[in-house]
Amino acid sequence: MTPKERIARRVAQEIEPGTLVNLGIGLPSLVASYVPTDAGVFFQSENGVIGLGARPPEGMEDPDLTDAGGGFVTAVPGAAAIDSAMSFGLIRGGHIDLTVLGGLQVDETGHLANWMIPGKMVPGMGGAMDLATGARRVIVAMQHVANGVSKVVRTCDLPLTSNRPIDLLVTDMAVFEVARSRLILKEIAPGLTLEDLRTATDARFETADDPVTMA
């Protein structure tokens, strides 16, 4: 199992039946593949689709059916196409039960930076700011370390996506809950010790009474 697959599988366990869920670009889009098709979950995308399915088999891609990042997707029975005004009305109006976003950095108070690296060209901020502010619950799915540097930091030095802290951080090494402006370790990846995790993590974090092995 790759680190991204581990993260996506773990995030999928947080999605409850009958909910409206937005998946961000990149790693978060993999989550749909691990949610049972009969769970009654509807995935929404900023570009105007409710009812996204998993990525189609190779050769079955439809250029008119993509997620917000341009990746090919399928549509489940009952899916609907809506305009951007309706799509962002759902997000800004607090009607999205859960959003799963990628991250460049998450700091020890639970703040997310995921939309811009200063000095580098980006296609646009997309819906990240709206989602991080408007969704009822925010989960960040990202790899713990990039190029040998922790992405779980003491303070974000990249521009923040929102002033609102996230609710849950899932990496390939651990699961953290955000409570009282603190990162609380809930689960640790198989084969890792608490010392391993502290060495790999720039941010300070607290531990739950009994952190369990990440499923």
Sequence and secondary structure as in RCSB ss.txt:
>XXXX:A:sequence
MTPKERIARRVAQEIEPGTLVNLGIGLPSLVASYVPTDAGVFFQSENGVIGLGARPPEGMEDPDLTDAGGGFVTA
VPGAAAIDSAMSFGLIRGGHIDLTVLGGLQVDETGHLANWMIPGKMVPGMGGAMDLATGARRVIVAMQHVANGVS
KVVRTCDLPLTSNRPIDLLVTDMAVFEVARSRLILKEIAPGLTLEDLRTATDARFETADDPVTMA
>XXXX:A:secstr
  HHHHHHHHHHTT  TT EEEE SSGGGGGGGGS TTS  EEEETTTEEEE S   TT   TT B TTS B  E
EEEEEE  HHHHHHHHHTT  SEEEE  SEEETTS EE S  TTS  S  TTHHHHHHHSSSEEEE  SEETTEE
SEESS  S  S SS  SEEE SSEEEEEETTEEEEEEE TT  HHHHHHH SS  EEEEEEEE  
